[in-house]
Every structure is written in structure tokens, then in C-alpha cells.
Amino acid sequence: MPGILDWSDDSSNHIGAEYIIMEHVAGVRLHERWSTMTGQQHMLCVKALSMMIKEMAAIAFPGYGSLYFSDAPIKPHLKLELADGFCLGPHCGATYWNCNTDEARIYGDSNHNRGPCESILFSFRPTSSLIIEAYGCII
């Protein structure tokens, strides 16, 4: 796992953009080796990746939303505080990129709830798009 050398989530820094600088990790990229690997090597690689994903999926959170630093410019009632300087806040999926975290609109849908929420229910709308309806939300 590469170490983080420096980062900024504030575009008003001296270079004018958010950035992350990580240590170089020696080795060969998987896509460069995949075609020369055996079926057994493919299986072991996929198994190792699935174990890492399983470990990440087992991390318990007190709700659903996106992970933010605790000092992020989000209204207090839209935060679920976590340990170590983090909080859960409104979901920031690509659907919401033209909205600020405190705006109640989303492409004309003023009733959409971005959380954070304590539980979720998945349902299909007549438009066949998957919608997450939140229950037990803080908002």
C-alpha cells in the first residue's frame, strides 16, 4: 500500500487544484502481466482481490452516506460523526455533482434525500432507475 506524502482537498491551495501525492510502489501493473498469467494465477489473483474486498465490505458504519472529514463545510444536521476526524454526510454520487451538499434540489427533484441515513431501502421506479429511499434520516 503506497504511503501518502502530501494531499489537499482545497482548490484554493498554491497549485489551484485538489491533489494527492503518493509513494511510488515498485512492481509491474496487473494489466501488463494478465495475458501471460496461467489460469491458476488468474484464480489466485482474483481470490486475493475478493478477500481484500470482503475485508473492506465488513467495515461497519452507523449509517449510509459519503465519508467526509469532520471539518468539511457541511451543515451539522447533515453529519453523523465518526471517530478519528471523519463523519458521514450526504451521499456524493455522480448524480449529485451539480448540487452543493446543502442544496435541496437534484435535477428538479426537490424531495430527494441524500442522507446521511441510518437505514436504506432499494426500490424501482416506473422509470426503471434504481432509487435509494432513506428511512430514519437525520435531515
Backbone as a chain_set.jsonl record, in Angstrom:
{"seq": "MPGILDWSDDSSNHIGAEYIIMEHVAGVRLHERWSTMTGQQHMLCVKALSMMIKEMAAIAFPGYGSLYFSDAPIKPHLKLELADGFCLGPHCGATYWNCNTDEARIYGDSNHNRGPCESILFSFRPTSSLIIEAYGCII", "coords": {"N": [[0.856, -1.168, 0.0], [0.726, 2.118, -0.974], [2.286, 4.915, 0.633], [0.939, 8.041, 1.776], [2.185, 11.037, 0.742], [1.644, 13.777, 0.53], [-1.264, 15.885, 0.421], [-4.207, 17.668, -0.667], [-7.432, 18.89, -0.192], [-8.504, 21.178, -0.985], [-9.142, 23.494, -3.353], [-8.172, 26.057, -3.36], [-5.511, 26.105, -2.811], [-1.894, 26.487, -3.336], [-1.438, 25.42, -5.924], [-3.864, 25.444, -7.14], [-5.704, 23.351, -7.363], [-7.304, 20.314, -6.2], [-5.343, 17.66, -4.829], [-3.364, 14.618, -4.576], [-0.437, 13.145, -3.449], [1.362, 10.291, -3.734], [3.507, 7.632, -2.505], [5.787, 5.95, -4.687], [5.137, 2.728, -5.856], [6.935, -0.118, -6.184], [7.083, -2.515, -8.842], [5.098, -4.456, -11.201], [2.344, -3.524, -13.163], [-0.846, -5.056, -12.911], [-2.443, -5.332, -15.253], [-0.501, -5.43, -17.189], [0.658, -7.88, -16.875], [-1.365, -9.771, -16.962], [-2.131, -11.153, -19.361], [-0.099, -12.979, -19.675], [-0.266, -14.671, -17.585], [-1.107, -17.786, -15.957], [-4.122, -19.823, -15.858], [-4.457, -20.722, -13.229], [-2.958, -18.795, -11.822], [-4.505, -16.552, -12.431], [-6.855, -17.231, -11.038], [-5.897, -17.304, -8.354], [-5.131, -14.649, -8.057], [-7.579, -13.254, -8.406], [-8.93, -14.356, -6.24], [-7.399, -13.354, -4.085], [-7.905, -10.597, -4.412], [-10.692, -10.602, -3.995], [-10.793, -11.318, -1.308], [-9.679, -9.069, -0.105], [-11.617, -7.168, -0.788], [-13.793, -8.262, 0.562], [-12.952, -7.885, 3.199], [-12.953, -5.067, 3.327], [-15.677, -4.602, 2.873], [-16.742, -5.526, 5.209], [-16.447, -3.583, 7.079], [-18.022, -1.748, 9.513], [-20.455, 0.809, 9.538], [-22.282, 3.513, 11.06], [-24.395, 4.312, 9.52], [-25.659, 5.368, 6.261], [-24.174, 7.048, 3.576], [-21.812, 9.455, 2.405], [-18.287, 9.475, 3.02], [-16.627, 11.903, 4.896], [-14.247, 14.431, 5.974], [-14.37, 15.509, 9.354], [-14.356, 18.276, 9.622], [-15.417, 19.211, 7.279], [-17.202, 21.453, 5.098], [-20.103, 21.13, 5.831], [-23.478, 21.296, 6.797], [-24.224, 20.977, 10.274], [-26.481, 19.345, 10.977], [-26.512, 17.55, 8.929], [-24.637, 15.608, 9.317], [-23.157, 12.592, 10.518], [-21.249, 11.93, 13.081], [-18.073, 10.319, 13.204], [-15.277, 8.383, 14.425], [-11.839, 9.539, 14.811], [-11.665, 11.966, 13.321], [-13.473, 11.922, 11.165], [-16.626, 11.89, 9.354], [-19.97, 10.873, 8.444], [-21.745, 12.05, 5.7], [-23.98, 13.733, 3.384], [-24.772, 11.681, 0.553], [-22.508, 11.571, -2.124], [-22.615, 10.832, -4.824], [-22.206, 10.604, -8.448], [-24.587, 11.531, -9.543], [-25.242, 13.73, -8.051], [-23.432, 15.768, -8.569], [-23.845, 18.333, -9.607], [-24.85, 19.749, -7.548], [-24.706, 21.407, -4.373], [-23.753, 20.318, -1.041], [-25.658, 21.263, 0.719], [-27.887, 21.899, -0.743], [-31.291, 21.502, -1.682], [-32.113, 20.482, -4.062], [-32.183, 18.289, -6.901], [-31.642, 17.822, -10.041], [-34.208, 18.87, -10.557], [-35.782, 17.451, -8.751], [-37.039, 18.088, -5.852], [-37.562, 16.672, -3.565], [-35.735, 14.733, -3.055], [-33.671, 12.746, -1.019], [-30.52, 12.85, 0.275], [-29.293, 11.879, 2.495], [-27.129, 11.913, 5.433], [-28.241, 8.589, 6.343], [-29.776, 6.277, 8.58], [-30.706, 3.792, 7.758], [-31.481, 1.981, 4.695], [-33.629, 1.487, 1.827], [-34.03, -0.253, -1.091], [-35.646, 0.413, -4.15], [-37.569, 0.081, -7.205], [-38.416, 2.505, -9.58], [-41.034, 3.608, -11.832], [-39.567, 4.549, -13.984], [-37.595, 2.772, -14.268], [-35.18, 3.215, -13.072], [-32.816, 2.758, -10.476], [-33.573, 3.674, -7.259], [-32.632, 5.038, -4.184], [-34.312, 5.026, -1.274], [-34.461, 6.73, 1.696], [-34.71, 5.969, 5.142], [-35.27, 6.835, 8.545], [-33.649, 9.036, 8.641], [-31.398, 11.768, 9.346], [-31.959, 14.278, 8.388]], "CA": [[0.0, 0.0, 0.0], [1.589, 3.309, -1.025], [2.093, 5.936, 1.651], [0.518, 9.365, 1.311], [3.237, 12.015, 1.017], [1.004, 15.073, 0.709], [-2.567, 15.965, -0.227], [-5.018, 18.842, -0.375], [-8.802, 18.818, -0.71], [-8.91, 22.576, -1.113], [-8.635, 24.01, -4.629], [-7.571, 27.392, -3.213], [-4.099, 25.956, -2.439], [-0.953, 27.166, -4.232], [-1.48, 24.954, -7.314], [-5.192, 25.723, -7.669], [-6.495, 22.134, -7.586], [-7.148, 19.272, -5.212], [-4.325, 16.703, -5.27], [-2.807, 13.646, -3.642], [0.867, 12.657, -3.878], [1.599, 9.026, -3.034], [4.779, 6.976, -2.756], [5.843, 5.029, -5.816], [5.155, 1.329, -5.457], [7.693, -0.898, -7.163], [6.401, -3.7, -9.347], [4.51, -4.425, -12.532], [0.893, -3.415, -13.099], [-1.53, -6.309, -13.206], [-2.886, -5.419, -16.653], [0.662, -5.727, -18.027], [1.014, -9.294, -16.681], [-2.533, -10.649, -17.011], [-2.159, -12.014, -20.553], [0.95, -14.01, -19.58], [-0.511, -15.492, -16.394], [-1.858, -19.027, -16.151], [-5.456, -19.84, -15.255], [-4.274, -20.855, -11.772], [-2.528, -17.488, -11.335], [-5.693, -15.683, -12.506], [-7.742, -17.592, -9.941], [-5.297, -16.867, -7.09], [-5.18, -13.183, -8.035], [-8.97, -12.858, -8.162], [-9.244, -14.762, -4.864], [-6.76, -12.379, -3.188], [-8.664, -9.348, -4.521], [-12.003, -10.77, -3.361], [-10.596, -11.317, 0.147], [-9.494, -7.666, 0.293], [-12.931, -6.519, -0.902], [-14.602, -8.797, 1.664], [-12.495, -7.204, 4.417], [-13.453, -3.693, 3.29], [-17.142, -4.628, 2.984], [-17.106, -5.87, 6.583], [-16.319, -2.406, 7.943], [-19.365, -1.307, 9.915], [-20.707, 2.239, 9.691], [-23.564, 3.714, 11.73], [-25.403, 4.801, 8.593], [-25.359, 5.368, 4.845], [-23.872, 8.37, 3.051], [-20.428, 9.512, 1.948], [-17.314, 9.727, 4.077], [-16.042, 13.245, 4.851], [-13.533, 14.878, 7.155], [-15.309, 16.14, 10.286], [-14.392, 19.734, 9.447], [-15.944, 19.544, 5.943], [-18.227, 22.506, 5.175], [-21.435, 20.531, 5.746], [-24.3, 21.708, 7.931], [-24.152, 19.989, 11.358], [-27.583, 18.382, 10.985], [-26.295, 16.616, 7.829], [-23.446, 14.822, 9.645], [-23.094, 11.566, 11.55], [-19.841, 11.958, 13.476], [-17.348, 9.075, 13.395], [-14.022, 8.579, 15.158], [-10.612, 9.895, 14.092], [-11.784, 13.13, 12.46], [-14.304, 11.657, 9.994], [-18.074, 11.862, 9.552], [-20.8, 10.523, 7.299], [-22.554, 13.174, 5.27], [-24.812, 13.43, 2.219], [-24.18, 10.856, -0.499], [-21.968, 12.466, -3.151], [-22.506, 10.138, -6.103], [-22.152, 11.448, -9.65], [-25.903, 12.131, -9.77], [-25.352, 14.959, -7.261], [-22.294, 16.637, -8.789], [-24.181, 19.725, -9.908], [-25.514, 20.279, -6.355], [-23.911, 21.523, -3.159], [-24.244, 19.408, -0.016], [-26.796, 21.817, 1.46], [-28.982, 22.219, -1.657], [-32.385, 20.535, -1.63], [-32.548, 20.127, -5.413], [-31.412, 17.349, -7.709], [-32.229, 17.756, -11.375], [-35.625, 19.176, -10.49], [-36.478, 16.657, -7.724], [-36.767, 18.763, -4.584], [-37.837, 15.785, -2.439], [-34.721, 13.679, -2.977], [-32.955, 12.747, 0.246], [-29.169, 12.33, 0.097], [-28.777, 11.377, 3.765], [-26.897, 10.514, 5.786], [-29.4, 7.876, 6.863], [-29.46, 5.125, 9.416], [-31.014, 2.576, 7.011], [-31.924, 2.253, 3.329], [-34.488, 0.532, 1.156], [-33.904, -0.113, -2.545], [-36.895, 0.156, -4.871], [-37.549, 0.502, -8.599], [-39.412, 3.478, -10.005], [-41.513, 3.313, -13.184], [-38.545, 4.897, -14.972], [-36.647, 1.653, -14.217], [-33.919, 3.578, -12.444], [-32.733, 2.345, -9.079], [-33.64, 4.821, -6.36], [-32.445, 4.706, -2.781], [-35.18, 5.801, -0.41], [-33.867, 6.673, 3.019], [-35.582, 5.976, 6.301], [-34.52, 7.095, 9.762], [-32.611, 10.013, 8.303], [-31.166, 12.893, 10.241], [-32.419, 15.539, 7.832]], "C": [[0.904, 1.234, 0.0], [1.269, 4.284, 0.105], [1.67, 7.252, 1.018], [1.598, 10.369, 1.722], [2.667, 13.4, 1.289], [-0.338, 15.044, -0.017], [-3.225, 17.286, 0.141], [-6.394, 18.628, -0.984], [-9.379, 20.203, -0.936], [-8.306, 23.162, -2.393], [-8.064, 25.425, -4.532], [-6.111, 27.293, -2.752], [-3.205, 26.583, -3.508], [-0.945, 26.64, -5.666], [-2.869, 25.097, -7.936], [-6.05, 24.506, -7.961], [-6.306, 21.177, -6.416], [-6.097, 18.289, -5.729], [-4.008, 15.711, -4.168], [-1.496, 13.155, -4.245], [1.177, 11.427, -3.032], [2.99, 8.497, -3.384], [4.674, 6.101, -4.003], [5.889, 3.606, -5.262], [5.855, 0.544, -6.552], [6.874, -2.111, -7.609], [5.864, -3.483, -10.743], [3.003, -4.355, -12.368], [0.234, -4.704, -13.571], [-1.934, -6.419, -14.672], [-1.729, -5.718, -17.608], [1.058, -7.207, -17.953], [-0.123, -10.256, -16.985], [-2.485, -11.634, -18.186], [-1.102, -13.118, -20.512], [0.755, -14.929, -18.385], [-1.3, -16.749, -16.758], [-3.244, -18.891, -15.532], [-5.382, -19.931, -13.737], [-3.858, -19.51, -11.166], [-3.686, -16.487, -11.379], [-6.593, -15.947, -11.305], [-7.187, -17.11, -8.59], [-5.338, -15.342, -6.952], [-6.586, -12.699, -7.718], [-9.388, -13.212, -6.737], [-8.649, -13.764, -3.863], [-7.507, -11.047, -3.212], [-10.016, -9.462, -3.822], [-11.887, -10.786, -1.846], [-10.394, -9.888, 0.664], [-10.824, -6.92, 0.248], [-13.846, -6.974, 0.227], [-14.233, -8.101, 2.977], [-13.003, -5.756, 4.463], [-14.968, -3.646, 3.478], [-17.6, -4.924, 4.402], [-16.987, -4.686, 7.545], [-17.715, -1.866, 8.234], [-19.405, 0.217, 10.07], [-22.072, 2.409, 10.347], [-24.681, 4.191, 10.806], [-24.907, 4.726, 7.173], [-25.194, 6.804, 4.37], [-22.469, 8.326, 2.487], [-19.53, 9.904, 3.098], [-16.661, 11.089, 3.856], [-15.118, 13.438, 6.052], [-14.54, 15.604, 8.046], [-15.43, 17.641, 10.088], [-14.866, 20.15, 8.046], [-17.065, 20.571, 6.077], [-19.635, 21.964, 4.907], [-22.204, 20.966, 6.982], [-24.318, 20.607, 8.993], [-25.279, 18.959, 11.343], [-27.482, 17.37, 9.839], [-25.075, 15.73, 8.071], [-23.76, 13.754, 10.687], [-21.62, 11.471, 11.917], [-19.296, 10.548, 13.683], [-16.087, 9.373, 14.193], [-12.923, 9.094, 14.23], [-10.759, 11.016, 13.073], [-12.597, 12.927, 11.193], [-15.777, 11.734, 10.362], [-18.733, 11.315, 8.298], [-21.647, 11.733, 6.982], [-23.392, 12.773, 4.074], [-24.054, 12.611, 1.175], [-23.73, 11.759, -1.643], [-21.727, 11.75, -4.468], [-22.581, 11.093, -7.274], [-23.478, 12.133, -9.954], [-25.998, 13.504, -9.12], [-24.271, 15.984, -7.574], [-22.65, 18.068, -9.141], [-24.905, 20.379, -8.736], [-24.499, 20.425, -5.226], [-24.528, 20.642, -2.087], [-25.449, 19.951, 0.73], [-27.96, 22.21, 0.553], [-30.035, 21.116, -1.625], [-32.802, 20.06, -3.011], [-31.653, 19.037, -6.009], [-32.133, 17.173, -9.03], [-33.743, 17.934, -11.328], [-36.4, 18.401, -9.449], [-36.157, 17.246, -6.36], [-37.015, 17.879, -3.373], [-36.782, 14.705, -2.261], [-33.894, 13.832, -1.707], [-31.591, 12.1, 0.052], [-28.56, 11.829, 1.395], [-27.877, 12.369, 4.452], [-28.12, 9.903, 6.467], [-28.953, 6.664, 7.66], [-29.791, 3.81, 8.734], [-31.492, 2.96, 5.619], [-32.837, 1.146, 2.839], [-34.344, 0.792, -0.336], [-35.248, -0.406, -3.189], [-36.758, 0.639, -6.306], [-38.701, 1.451, -8.865], [-39.911, 3.066, -11.393], [-40.488, 3.636, -14.267], [-37.478, 3.82, -15.08], [-35.285, 2.043, -13.655], [-33.949, 3.172, -10.981], [-32.664, 3.585, -8.197], [-33.415, 4.319, -4.937], [-33.346, 5.612, -1.976], [-34.675, 5.635, 1.015], [-34.921, 6.75, 4.104], [-34.728, 6.187, 7.541], [-33.435, 8.127, 9.562], [-32.545, 11.151, 9.306], [-31.806, 14.167, 9.723], [-33.825, 15.886, 8.251]], "O": [[1.755, 1.378, 0.878], [0.109, 4.45, 0.481], [2.004, 7.539, -0.132], [1.887, 10.528, 2.908], [3.145, 14.114, 2.171], [-0.526, 14.271, -0.957], [-2.856, 17.934, 1.12], [-6.515, 18.234, -2.144], [-10.592, 20.373, -1.061], [-7.087, 23.305, -2.495], [-7.53, 25.942, -5.514], [-5.532, 28.299, -2.343], [-3.706, 27.149, -4.48], [-0.483, 27.35, -6.559], [-3.028, 24.89, -9.139], [-7.017, 24.597, -8.717], [-5.288, 21.217, -5.726], [-5.972, 18.103, -6.94], [-4.33, 15.92, -2.999], [-1.449, 12.79, -5.42], [1.246, 11.492, -1.805], [3.572, 8.856, -4.408], [3.606, 5.582, -4.326], [6.609, 3.33, -4.302], [5.421, 0.54, -7.704], [6.079, -2.655, -6.844], [6.135, -2.468, -11.385], [2.439, -5.052, -11.524], [0.7, -5.353, -14.507], [-1.786, -7.483, -15.275], [-1.952, -6.207, -18.715], [1.713, -7.724, -18.858], [0.121, -11.435, -17.241], [-2.77, -12.82, -18.013], [-1.211, -14.097, -21.25], [1.529, -15.866, -18.192], [-2.055, -16.771, -17.73], [-3.506, -17.957, -14.774], [-6.163, -19.286, -13.036], [-4.357, -19.131, -10.106], [-3.835, -15.669, -10.472], [-7.04, -15.016, -10.635], [-7.932, -16.566, -7.775], [-5.554, -14.815, -5.861], [-6.771, -11.834, -6.861], [-10.118, -12.454, -6.098], [-9.316, -13.373, -2.905], [-7.722, -10.434, -2.166], [-10.442, -8.533, -3.136], [-12.792, -10.313, -1.159], [-10.88, -9.539, 1.739], [-11.125, -6.13, 1.142], [-14.591, -6.17, 0.787], [-15.111, -7.769, 3.773], [-13.43, -5.278, 5.514], [-15.485, -2.761, 4.159], [-18.732, -4.605, 4.763], [-17.388, -4.788, 8.704], [-18.485, -1.568, 7.321], [-18.507, 0.822, 10.656], [-22.934, 1.541, 10.208], [-25.795, 4.446, 11.263], [-23.879, 4.111, 6.892], [-25.988, 7.675, 4.725], [-21.985, 7.254, 2.126], [-19.956, 10.581, 4.034], [-16.197, 11.389, 2.755], [-15.199, 12.695, 7.03], [-15.462, 16.245, 7.544], [-16.483, 18.221, 10.353], [-14.731, 21.314, 7.671], [-17.799, 20.56, 7.066], [-20.266, 22.292, 3.902], [-21.655, 21.004, 8.083], [-24.418, 19.428, 8.654], [-25.041, 17.797, 11.671], [-28.276, 16.431, 9.776], [-24.534, 15.159, 7.124], [-24.531, 13.985, 11.619], [-20.823, 10.972, 11.123], [-19.965, 9.691, 14.26], [-15.865, 10.517, 14.592], [-13.073, 9.08, 13.008], [-10.055, 11.025, 12.064], [-12.434, 13.682, 10.234], [-16.136, 11.654, 11.537], [-18.131, 11.295, 7.224], [-22.202, 12.368, 7.878], [-23.506, 11.584, 3.775], [-22.863, 12.816, 0.944], [-24.489, 12.622, -2.085], [-20.745, 12.027, -5.155], [-22.971, 12.251, -7.121], [-23.494, 13.205, -10.559], [-26.755, 14.356, -9.585], [-24.201, 17.002, -6.886], [-21.808, 18.951, -8.984], [-25.508, 21.441, -8.896], [-23.545, 19.651, -5.138], [-25.691, 20.253, -2.197], [-26.199, 19.174, 1.322], [-28.931, 22.798, 1.03], [-29.701, 19.933, -1.551], [-33.764, 19.3, -3.126], [-30.488, 18.908, -5.633], [-33.126, 16.451, -9.114], [-34.473, 17.207, -12.002], [-37.589, 18.665, -9.269], [-35.117, 16.938, -5.777], [-36.712, 18.286, -2.252], [-36.926, 13.843, -1.394], [-33.468, 14.936, -1.368], [-31.512, 10.923, -0.3], [-27.41, 11.391, 1.397], [-27.86, 13.547, 4.094], [-28.923, 10.604, 7.083], [-27.88, 6.108, 7.428], [-29.211, 2.785, 9.094], [-31.862, 4.108, 5.376], [-32.827, 0.028, 3.355], [-34.516, 1.922, -0.795], [-35.919, -1.368, -2.816], [-35.933, 1.504, -6.597], [-39.826, 1.219, -8.423], [-39.27, 2.253, -12.059], [-40.534, 3.059, -15.353], [-36.558, 3.935, -15.889], [-34.333, 1.269, -13.757], [-34.992, 3.237, -10.33], [-31.795, 4.439, -8.376], [-33.957, 3.286, -4.545], [-33.174, 6.831, -1.987], [-34.484, 4.512, 1.483], [-35.895, 7.496, 4.0], [-33.575, 5.756, 7.578], [-32.409, 8.095, 10.242], [-33.509, 11.448, 10.012], [-32.161, 15.046, 10.508], [-34.347, 16.928, 7.856]]}, "num_chains": 1, "name": "protein.A"}
